[in-house]
Amino acid sequence: MADHQHHHGAHGTTGGEGNRRRLAVAFGITAVVFVAQAVGAVLTGSLALLVDTAHMLTDVAGLAIALFAASLALRPPSPRRTWGFLRAEVLAALAQAAVLLAVGVYALVEGVSRLVGPAQAPGPGLLVFGIVGLAGNVVALLVLAGGRSASLNLRAAFLEVANDALGSVAVIVAAVVIATTGWQRADAVAGLVIAVLILPRAAKLLVDSANVLLESTPAGIDLEQVRARLLEVENVEAVHDLHASLVATGVPTISAHVVVRDACFRDGHAPPVLDALQRCVATEFDVSVEHSTFQLEPAEHARHEAPTHA
């Protein structure tokens, strides 16, 4: 007997209209700053500014992807895509993380090369372009700050802009050091600092996105604890094939086969058991799971299942 009931509406709001507006404004600001920094990188020849500009390019591309993903996430589910496009935000975050890792590795290699090679003096205007970049990043951060916890998509966008703001700070510091001490390798050091800022956060975002796509158990859900609590529900005799995954940010799901007393299928106790199971996962744990599917079955049903069920 397969039963599942959901007393709720839409999936969730990982890509709501407010999030899309934030992303659109941040994209416009970042695109303008990118053009300004690209001009500055050409004029000054600075590694720090070049790496920061490359990072800014990933920001522009990432925000464009994030904006597209947020728009897709607003589309309703269909018979073909029962979750709609909720997972588009995860794919967008994964793409952004991969690009960020590539930029970080390039910055490390080029920075070390410039440190051990002949010093290369950046041209004038480095400080001005650094300040322009920082100002644009700060404004974009303020726009994104209110929704950064709403989805992996917005979190990825916020992290990219935050890292780029720190990169702009590194450019400004390098410009000041060069102007006051004449130490030209400060530019290469700033480039390495930007790489160090990029890589750990990009790796973390990559792992988080991959975990969602691999349908790993969401953080905050202890399946053994869930199993133990489900077994305490009246008339439940066993729980197997217990799985939990994350469709998108804020949309965890749980499914399980639940063995109940045979009499439940004759005396009308099966529906109350199902209600109790769904109420349990929705209200009794730190992570509330509203999307749950429980297959109620008699003990003898196990003989008809594939050996992979456990």
C-alpha positions in Angstrom: 0.0 0.0 0.0 1.6 3.3 -1.1 0.4 6.3 0.7 1.6 9.9 0.7 -0.2 13.1 1.5 1.1 16.6 1.5 -0.9 19.3 3.2 1.0 22.2 1.8 1.2 24.3 -1.3 4.1 25.0 -3.6 7.6 23.6 -3.2 9.2 26.5 -1.7 10.6 29.9 -2.7 14.2 29.4 -3.4 14.1 31.8 -6.3 11.4 34.3 -5.5 10.7 37.6 -7.2 12.5 39.6 -4.5 15.6 37.4 -5.0 15.4 37.9 -8.8 15.3 41.7 -8.4 18.3 41.6 -6.1 20.2 39.6 -8.6 19.2 41.9 -11.5 20.4 45.1 -9.6 23.7 43.4 -8.5 24.3 42.2 -12.1 23.9 45.7 -13.5 26.3 47.2 -10.9 28.9 44.4 -11.4 28.8 44.6 -15.2 29.6 48.4 -15.0 32.4 47.9 -12.6 33.8 45.0 -14.6 34.2 47.2 -17.7 35.9 49.9 -15.6 38.4 47.4 -14.1 39.1 45.8 -17.5 40.1 49.2 -18.8 42.2 49.7 -15.7 44.0 46.3 -16.0 45.0 47.1 -19.6 46.2 50.6 -18.7 48.2 49.6 -15.5 49.4 46.1 -16.3 48.7 45.1 -12.7 48.4 41.4 -11.9 46.3 42.1 -8.9 43.9 44.2 -10.9 44.0 41.7 -13.8 43.1 38.8 -11.4 40.4 40.9 -9.8 39.0 41.8 -13.2 39.0 38.1 -14.2 37.2 37.4 -10.9 34.8 40.2 -11.7 34.2 38.5 -15.1 33.1 35.4 -13.2 30.9 37.6 -11.1 29.2 39.0 -14.1 28.8 35.6 -15.7 27.8 34.0 -12.4 25.2 36.7 -11.6 23.8 36.3 -15.2 23.5 32.5 -14.6 22.1 33.1 -11.1 19.5 35.5 -12.5 18.5 33.0 -15.2 18.3 30.2 -12.6 16.2 32.4 -10.3 13.8 33.1 -13.2 13.6 29.4 -14.0 12.9 28.6 -10.3 9.7 30.7 -10.5 8.2 28.4 -13.1 5.6 26.0 -11.7 6.1 22.2 -11.7 4.7 20.2 -14.6 4.1 16.4 -15.2 7.5 16.3 -16.9 9.3 18.3 -14.2 7.5 17.6 -11.0 9.9 19.8 -9.0 9.8 22.5 -11.6 13.3 24.1 -12.1 14.2 24.3 -8.4 17.5 22.5 -8.9 18.6 25.1 -11.5 19.9 27.1 -8.6 22.2 24.2 -7.6 23.5 23.8 -11.2 24.2 27.6 -11.3 26.1 27.5 -8.0 28.1 24.5 -9.2 29.1 26.3 -12.4 30.1 29.4 -10.5 32.2 27.4 -8.1 34.1 25.6 -10.9 34.9 28.9 -12.6 36.0 30.5 -9.3 38.4 27.5 -8.7 39.9 28.0 -12.2 40.5 31.7 -11.6 42.0 31.0 -8.2 44.5 28.5 -9.6 45.5 30.9 -12.3 46.1 33.7 -9.8 48.3 31.4 -7.7 50.4 30.3 -10.7 50.8 33.7 -12.1 51.5 35.3 -8.7 54.3 32.9 -7.9 55.7 33.5 -11.4 55.9 37.2 -10.9 57.3 36.9 -7.4 60.3 34.8 -8.6 60.7 36.7 -11.9 61.7 40.3 -12.6 59.6 42.8 -10.8 56.9 44.3 -13.0 55.8 47.8 -12.1 52.1 48.5 -12.6 51.2 51.7 -14.3 49.5 54.8 -12.7 45.9 54.7 -11.7 45.9 51.4 -9.9 44.6 53.0 -6.7 41.7 54.7 -8.6 40.6 51.5 -10.2 40.8 49.6 -7.0 38.6 52.2 -5.3 36.1 52.1 -8.1 36.0 48.3 -7.9 35.5 48.3 -4.1 32.7 50.9 -4.3 30.8 48.9 -6.8 31.3 45.6 -4.8 30.0 47.2 -1.6 26.8 48.4 -3.3 26.2 45.0 -4.9 26.8 43.3 -1.5 24.3 45.6 0.1 21.7 44.6 -2.5 22.4 40.9 -2.1 22.8 40.8 1.7 19.1 40.5 2.5 18.6 37.3 0.5 22.0 35.5 0.8 20.5 32.8 3.0 17.5 32.1 0.8 19.3 29.8 -1.7 22.5 28.3 -2.8 22.2 30.5 -5.9 22.1 33.8 -3.9 24.7 32.5 -1.5 27.0 31.8 -4.5 26.4 35.3 -5.9 27.0 36.9 -2.5 30.2 35.0 -1.9 31.5 35.9 -5.4 30.9 39.6 -4.9 32.3 39.5 -1.3 35.5 37.8 -2.5 35.8 40.4 -5.2 35.3 43.2 -2.7 38.2 41.7 -0.7 40.2 41.5 -3.9 39.6 45.2 -4.5 40.9 45.9 -1.0 44.0 43.9 -1.9 44.5 46.0 -5.1 44.1 49.2 -3.0 46.7 48.0 -0.5 49.1 47.0 -3.2 48.8 50.5 -4.8 49.4 52.2 -1.5 52.5 50.0 -0.8 54.0 50.6 -4.2 53.3 54.4 -4.0 54.8 54.7 -0.5 57.7 52.2 -0.6 58.4 51.5 -4.2 58.1 47.7 -3.6 56.8 46.5 -7.0 56.2 42.9 -5.9 53.3 44.1 -3.7 51.2 43.7 -6.9 52.1 40.0 -7.2 51.5 39.5 -3.4 48.0 41.1 -3.8 47.3 38.7 -6.6 48.2 35.8 -4.4 46.0 37.1 -1.6 43.1 37.3 -3.9 43.7 33.7 -5.0 43.8 32.6 -1.3 40.5 34.4 -0.7 38.9 32.7 -3.7 39.9 29.0 -3.4 38.5 27.9 0.0 35.1 29.5 -0.5 34.9 28.1 -4.1 35.8 24.6 -2.8 33.1 24.8 -0.1 30.5 25.9 -2.5 31.5 23.2 -5.0 31.2 20.5 -2.2 27.8 21.8 -1.1 26.4 21.9 -4.6 27.8 18.4 -5.4 26.2 17.0 -2.2 22.8 18.2 -3.4 23.3 16.7 -6.8 24.5 13.4 -5.3 21.4 13.5 -3.0 23.4 13.3 0.1 21.6 13.5 3.4 21.0 17.2 4.1 23.0 18.8 6.9 21.0 18.8 10.2 19.2 15.5 9.5 20.3 12.4 11.4 18.7 9.5 9.7 19.3 7.1 12.6 17.6 9.5 14.9 14.7 9.9 12.4 14.4 6.1 12.1 14.4 5.7 15.9 11.6 8.3 16.3 9.5 6.7 13.5 9.7 3.4 15.2 8.1 4.9 18.2 5.0 5.8 16.3 2.1 3.5 17.4 1.5 0.5 15.2 4.9 0.8 13.4 7.0 -2.4 13.5 9.9 -1.6 11.2 11.4 1.1 8.9 13.5 0.4 5.9 14.6 2.2 2.6 14.9 5.4 4.6 16.3 8.2 2.4 16.7 12.0 2.8 17.8 14.5 0.2 17.7 18.1 -0.7 15.9 19.2 -3.9 17.0 22.8 -3.5 17.7 25.2 -0.7 14.9 24.9 1.9 13.3 21.9 0.2 14.4 18.7 2.1 12.6 15.4 1.4 12.3 12.1 3.2 11.0 8.8 2.0 10.7 5.4 3.6 9.0 2.0 3.6 7.2 1.5 6.9 6.0 -1.9 8.1 2.9 -1.6 10.2 0.7 -4.1 12.0 -1.3 -6.2 9.5 -4.5 -5.3 11.4 -4.0 -1.6 10.4 -5.1 -2.4 6.9 -8.4 -3.8 8.1 -9.4 -1.7 11.1 -8.7 1.8 9.5 -5.6 2.6 11.5 -3.4 3.0 8.4 -4.4 6.7 7.7 -3.7 7.8 11.3 -0.3 6.1 11.2 0.5 8.0 8.0 -0.5 11.3 9.5 1.6 10.6 12.6 4.7 9.8 10.5 4.4 13.0 8.4 3.7 15.1 11.4 6.8 13.6 13.1 9.3 14.6 10.4 7.6 18.0 9.9 7.6 19.1 13.5 9.9 17.1 15.8 13.4 17.8 14.3 15.6 20.8 13.8 15.1 20.5 10.1 11.4 20.5 9.2 10.6 18.2 6.3 7.2 18.9 4.7 7.8 16.8 1.6 7.7 13.2 2.9 6.6 10.0 1.3 5.9 6.9 3.3 5.0 3.5 1.9 2.9 1.6 4.4 3.2 -2.2 4.0 2.5 -5.4 5.9 5.4 -7.5 7.2 4.9 -10.1 4.5 5.5 -7.5 1.7 9.3 -7.8 2.3 9.3 -11.1 0.5 8.2 -9.3 -2.8 10.9 -6.6 -2.7 14.2 -6.6 -4.5 17.2 -7.6 -2.3 18.7 -4.1 -2.7 16.0 -2.8 -0.3 17.3 -2.3 3.2 
